[in-house]
Amino acid sequence: MALWIVPQGVGRGKLAFEVRVGQGLLPKPTDGRVMLAIGRPGTREPRRLLGQAESNAAAMLGADGYHLTAGSTVTLDERSLIFPIAHLFKLAPGNYVVQAVFAHNRDLCLPDAPGNLFSEPVALYLDPASSGTIPIELTRVVPEERLPTDTAEIKYLRLRSERLSKFHGRDIYLRAGVILPRGFAENQEKKYPLRLHIGGFGSRFTAVQRMMSPFAEFRRVWNDPSVPQFLLLHVDGAGPFGDPYQVDSANHGPYGAAITEELIPYVEKHYRGIGAGWARVVDGHSTGGWVSLALQTFYPDFFQGAWSHAPDPVDFRAFELINLYRDENVYLTADGKERPAARDVFDRIRYTMRHEVRSEMILGRGDNWTLSGKDWGSWNATFGPRGKDGLPVPLWDKHTGKIDRSVLAHWKQYDLRVRLEENWGDLAPKLAGKLRIWVGERDDYYLNHAVHLLEGFLSMAQPPARAKITFAPGRDHSWRGLSERELVQQMGAAVEAARPKP
C-alpha cells in the first residue's frame, strides 16, 4: 500500500470520509451500517478490528446507510459516532491504514458476513485540521457462504430450521461442524454418544478445523484409543442479532427448540448417534459455559451432564459488576464512579462499561448497542423482550446508562440461579451430579462473582445438587480446569454410569 498524502492547498478543511458504493455490488437499494476503521501503520485489514473494546483500540466511525445503490455515498465526519476517541478532531495527525465496510446481511450480524461490502485498505496521512474530505470506495463483496469441504473426520452442515424460519419469516439456517469418532467408517454398526460443544462468544462452526488441525492437542486426544469415543457437534455462534446463545428467546427466536428438536436429531440420525438423553453431554467456555449450563437446566432430561468453564453471568445479581435487580445505572456505580467492565489478573481496569458499550454503538444501526451483534447486544437480544418495532428492547438508555426496570422480569427468566432455585423441587432429581463449573478468581469480566452466588444456592440445595464448582486463585478468563483428556474421560464415565443395564 502506497502512502497517500493530501496535497497542500487541495481539500483542506475538516476531516471527513465519503464512502461510495462501487458499480455492480448491490442488486437493489439496500439499508445497512457503514463503518470505517482507522488502523495503525502496517495493519493489513483494519475492518477486522471493528468491535474491539480496548481503550487503545483503532479508531472507528459508524453511520447508517439507506437505500444504497451503485454510486450512493455516505459521509462520515465530525457528526458521526466515533470510538474510542471522543471526537474526530481528536484524532492525532499521522500515518494510518483506512478501510470501510457496509454491513447489511440480515441473518448474520457480522461485519464480514456474506454479501457485505468493503473497500481495499489504503494507507493515508491524516490530519483532522487539514485533510479535508477523503473518498473511499466500496469495491469488494464478502463471498456468498459455502461450506468447507468435508473430510473423512469432519462434516459440515447448513440445515434449514423450520422453527427459526417461521419465527423470522424467511429462511434461517443452522450451521454446524461434526467431528466423527476414530474408526467411524470401519465400525458401521456402532452407535456413539453425542458431545455438544459450544465455543466462546461468536465462535463459528468452522472452529472444528482448528480443533482437528495436525498438531492440535484436541486431535491428539480425540484419536487416542484409550479415550472414550463421541460424536462432537459444534454449533454456530452467529445469528440475526449476534450470538444466539442457543436458547429460545423473544428476539433470536426458538434456538433451543431448533437445536434439540432439529439439529441434534438430524446429526444423531445421519452419523449413528445413540439418540438418548443418557448419551448426550454438553460443554463450553465463556459464552459456551453459560450455554452448556442453560441447556442442561432448560432441558434436564435431554443431557447427561454439563461441563462449564468461565460461564457468562449465571446469577444476575452479579452480571459482571452489575446487580440488575438493585443497581440503577450500568455506566456508574452507586457512588458515581465509572463502572469497570474488564480487568487483568492484577485487577487493573482494561475498560469501563460506558467505553465497551460505545464500541458496540459503532456497529449497531441507529448508533444502538442493542443491534451491535457483540456481547451486550447479544445478551440483550437473548434475555430481553421484543419491542413493537420487532427489535430488542434495550435494558438501559444508551446515553445515560439508566436501567429500564420494566424489562427486568423478562431478563429474570434467564437468570440460571433463579431458575434453579424456583424450580429445584422438579429439577433436583434430574440435575443431581450433572453440573460442573470451573472459573478463575481473576476472571477478566468478573464472572467469578456470579459463580460464587450460584454456588451459594447449590451448596445448600435440598435435595443435594452434588454440583462440582472449582475456583482458581489468580487465574483469568482463559483458565481451563481440566485438560482435554480429563474432560473427555469424565464425560465418558458419566455416560457409562447412565447407560441402561441389559
N, C-alpha and C positions, 0 to 999 in steps of 0.2 A: 504494500500500500504506500503510495507516494504521499508525502506531507504537502498539504494544500494550505497556503496562507492567503487570507483575504488581501488583495492588493490595496495599497494606500489610496484613499480617495474613492474607493468603489464599495458601495453597500454599507457605508459607515452608519452607525446608529445602534439602537437597541438590538441585542441579540435575539434572533428568532429562527425557527426551523420550519420550512414549508415542505411538508411531506406530501408527495404527489403519487397517485396510483398510476403505474405503468400500463401500457396497452395490453389488452388481451388477458388480463388477470382475473377480472370479476365478470361473470356472465350476466349478472343483473345487479341493480342498485342494492347495496348491502350496508347494514349498520354494524358497528363494532367499536373496538377500542384501539386508538392509535397510541403507541408508546415509543419513547426514544430513550435509548441507553447511551450514556456518555462515559465510555470506559477509559482507563489509563493507557498510555502508550504501550503497544505490544499486545493488547487484548485482541484475540483472534475473532471472537464472535460476541460483542457486547450484549446482544439480545439474550444470551444465556445467563446474564446477570440479573435480568428482570425478576423481581420478587425477593431479592436479598434484603435482609432486615438489619444487617450490621451497621453500626454508626459510621463506619468508614466505607460503606458500600458505594459503588459507582453511582453518579448522579442519574436520575431517571425522571422523565416527564410523561404525563398522560393526559389525553383529551379524547372525547367521543368523536366518532365519525358517523355521519348519517347519509344514507343513500349514495354511498361512494361508488363511482364507476371509473372507467379509464379517464385519466386527466383530472379527476377530483383532487382537491388539496385540503389538507388540514394543517393549520398553523399552531405550532407550539411555541409559546413566548412567555413573557413575564406574567401573563394572566393564567397560565396553565399550572396545574398542581405539579410540584416538584419534590423530590426526595433524594438524599437526606438533608440537603441544604434548605434554608428557609425560603429562598427566592433565587430566580435565575441570575440576577445581577450579583449574587454572592459566589457564583462560580469563579474559581481562581483562574486568571489568564494562564494559558499553557497549551501543551500538545495533548490531544485526545483522539480516541477512536470512537466514531459515532455510528449507530445503526438503529433503524426504525422498524417497527412491527405493526401490522394491522391485524388484530385478533378478532375473528368473527365466528369461529366454529361453535355451534350451539351445544354440541354433545360432549365435547372435551374442553374444559375450561383451562387451557394451557396456552402459553404464548407460541409454542411450537406445534400446536395441533394441526392436523391435515387441513389444507385449504387456506390457512393463514398466510398473509403476505409479509415479506421482509425485504429490506434493502441490503445491498452489499455494504460491508463495513468500510468506512472511509476515514483516513487519518487527517485531522484538521488542527490548526491552531485556532483556539477560541479565546476571545476577549469580550466579555459582556458589554464593554463600553464602545467597542469599535467594529465588531464582526458583522453587524447587520443581519439581513435575512439570508439564511443558507438553505439552498434547495437539496432535498433528499428524496430520491425516487425509489418507490417500492417496485422492484423488478423481478422478484422471485416468489415462488409459491411453495409452501411446505407440501411435499408429495402426498398423494392420497394414501390412505392406510393400506398396507399389505402385510399380511402375517409373515414372520420369518419362516424359512423352510424347515419343515420337520426333520428331525434326525431319528436315529434308532432309539435314542434316550429321551428326547424332548419332543412334545407335541404342543401345538398352539391352537387355541380355539377362539372363534369370534361367533358367538351364539346369540341370535336374536331372542330377546326376552319378551314374552307375551305380556307379562305383568308390567314391566317398565315401559314398554311401547304404548300400552293402553293408558298408563298414567300420564305420559308426556305427550301423547297424541302424535307420535312419529316413531319411526323405527329406532329402538335403542338396543345396543348390543353389549353383551357381557364378554369380556376378553379375559383369557386365562392362559397360563402355561402349565403343562403337566409334565412332571419328571417321572419316568417309568422306573420301576424297581429293577435291579440287576436280574438277568435271566428271564425277563418278561417274555421275550419271543420264544424261548426254549420251553417254558413251562406253560403250555397253552391251557391247561385245565386249572391252574392255580388262581385263586382269587386273593385280593390283597386289602388290608385296611387302608383307610384314607387319612392323610395328613393335610389339613387345610392350613396353608401358610400365608400370613398377612404381612406384607412388608411395612417399612416405615412410611411416613406421610408421602402420599403421591407416588409410591413405588409402582412402577409399571410391570405388567405381566411378563415382559421380556427379561426381567431380572433373573429368570431361570437360566439364561445363557451364562451370566456371570457365576451363578451358583455351581454350574457344571463345567466351568472353564477348566482347562487341562491341569492346572496346578492348584486349584481351589481346595481348601480343607473340606468343604462340604462334599465335593465329588469324591475325595479320598474315603471319607466316612461312608458315604452313600453306597459305594461299591465294595465295601469291606464285608466279606462273607460272615463275619461274626456279629454284624449289626442287624437288628430287626428290619424287615422289609415293609415298605409302604408305597402307595401311590402318593405323590405330592402334587397338590393343586395350589398354584399361586394365582390369586385373583388380582384384578387391576385396581389401582388406586386413583383412577381418573373418571370424572363424570361431568354432567352439565354445570354443577356448582362447585367443582373441585373433587377432593377425595370423598366418596360417598359413605365411608365408614361401614359399609356392608350391613346396615340395619335398615328397617323400614323407617321412613321419615316423611314429614309433610312436604318437603321440598325436593330432596333427591328422588323420592319415590320408594316403592317396596323392594329395596335391595335385599333385605333379609329374606323375604319370601323368594326372590329370584335366585339367590344363592342356594338356599336349602331345598327349594322345590323344583328348580330348573337346572341350574348349573351342576350341582353335586350329583343328582341322579343321572344326568347325562354322562358325566365323567365315569361314574361307577358302572354304568351300563356298557359304555364303549371300551373301557380299559380294565374290565374284570375286577371291579371293586366289590367288596363283600356286601355293601349296601345296608348296613345296620348301625344303629347308634353306638353299640358297644365297640364297633370297629372304626370309629372316627375320632380323631383328635384335632385340636386347633392350637396354633401358636403364632406369636408375633412379637415385634419390638416396637415401642413407641406408639404410633397410631395402631400398629398391629397388636400391641399389647392390650390396648383398650378394646379393640375389635374382638380379640380372642376371648376376653372375659365377657364382653357383651353377648357374643353369640352363644357362649356356654350358658350364660344366665337366661337369655331370652328363649333359647331352645335347649333346655336342660337335658332332655332325653335324646337329643339328636347327636350329641358329642359325649365322648367318654372322658374328656379332660381338657383343660386349658393350661397352657404354659405361656405366661405373660412376662415380658421383660420391659421395664421402664414404661408402664402404660400411661397414656394420656389421662387427664383427671378422672379418677374413679369415685370421687366424692366432691360434690360441687360446693362444699364449704371451703374447699381449697382448690379452686380452679386456677392452677398456677398459684398466684398470690392473692387471688380474689375470692372472697366469700360471697357467692352470688346471692345468698339469702339475707345477708346483713349489710354489705357494702352498698354505698350509693353511687360510686363512681369507679370506673375501671382505670382511668388515667391517673387518678390521685388517691393517695391513702387518706385515712381519716384525719391525719394531721396536715394535709395539704401538700405532701411531697409527691414527686413523680413516682409512679409505681413501677418497680423493675419487672422485666419480662424474661430476661435471660442473664445468666452469670457464668463464671468459670469456676474451676474447682477451688479457687482461693476466695470465692464469694465476691469477686469484683463484677460489677454490673456491666454487661455487654450492651444492652439496650433496654429501653423502657417500653411500657405498653403503648404510650402515645406514639413513640417512634415506630414500633412494629406495625401498628395499625395504619400509620401514614404510608408505610411502604406498600401495604395492601390496597390502599386507596388509589395508588397509581395504576394498579391492574384492573380495578373494578369500574364498569360503566357508571357514568354519573359521579365519578370520584367516590364510589361506595365500596367500603371494605367488604361488605356482605356479598359482593359479586366478584371478589378477587380470585377465587379458586385456591387461595392459600389457607393457612391454618385456621385463622379466626373466621374467615368466610366459610370454610367447610364445616367448622363446628356449628356456626350459626345456622347454616342450612340443614344440618343433621338434627340439631337439638331444638331449633326454634319453629314457630308456626309459619304458615304461608299466608301472605297478605292478599288482599282483594286484587292486587295487580299481578298475582301469580308469582311474586318474588318473595324471598325470605324476609321476614320482619326483623329489623335489627334489634339486638339486645340492648344497644346503647346508642346515644346520639354521637355521630362521628366527630362533631366539633367539640362538644363539651365532655363526652365520656359518661354522661349521666345514664344510669341503668333504667330501662323501662320495665318496671316491676310487673306490668300486666302480662308479659310474655313468659315469666319465670315458671308458671305452672306447667307450661309445655316443656320447658327445659328439664324440669324435675323428673319427667318420665325416663330420662336417660342418665340420671344420677344412679350409678350402679349400687352404691351403698344403700340408698333409699329403696331401690327396687328389691334388693336382697332383704333388707330389714322388714319392709312392709309385707313381704310375701314368704318369709322364711318358713312358716308352717308348711307350705306346699313345696317349697324349693329344697328344704333341708335333706329329705331322703334322696333327692335326685342329684344334689350337688356335693354331698359329703365326700371329701377326699379328692375332688376334681379341680380345685382352684389352686394354682401355684404362681407366685409372683416374686420377681426379683427387681430391686431398684437401688440405685446408688444414692447415698445420703447427700451428695453434692450434685444431684441431677441438674443439668443446665437450665431446665424450665421449672424447677421446684416441684416436680411431680411426686417426690418422696412424701411431701406433706399429705397429699390426698391418700396415698397408700397407708400411711400411719393411721389416718382416720378410719379407713376401711378395716384395717386390722383391729381397731378398737371394737368394732362390731363383731367381726368374725371370731375373734379370740374369746368372746363372751357368749356367742350364739348358742342357743339351746333349741333343738338338739345340736351337738357339736358340729362345726363345719369341717373340722380336720383339714383346714386350708394350710398351705405352706407358704409363708411370706418371709423373704430374706432381704435384709437391708445391709448395704456395704458401705462402711465409713470411708469418706474421702473419694468415692468413685462417682464418675459423671454419667451423663445420659447414654454414653456408648457402652457402658459396662454390661456384660452378659454373665449371669450367674452360673451358667452351665456351658460346657463345651458342646459342640455339635454331637459328638459321640454320646455324651451323658444324656443329652436331650432325647435322642432317638431311643436310647436304651430305656429311659423312663417311659417313653410313650409305648414302646413295645411291651414293657411289663404291665402297664395299665390295661392294654388291650387283651393280653393273655389272661390277666386276672378276671376280666369281664367275659371272656369267651364262654358261651353256653357249654355246659357239660354234655357229652354224648348221652 
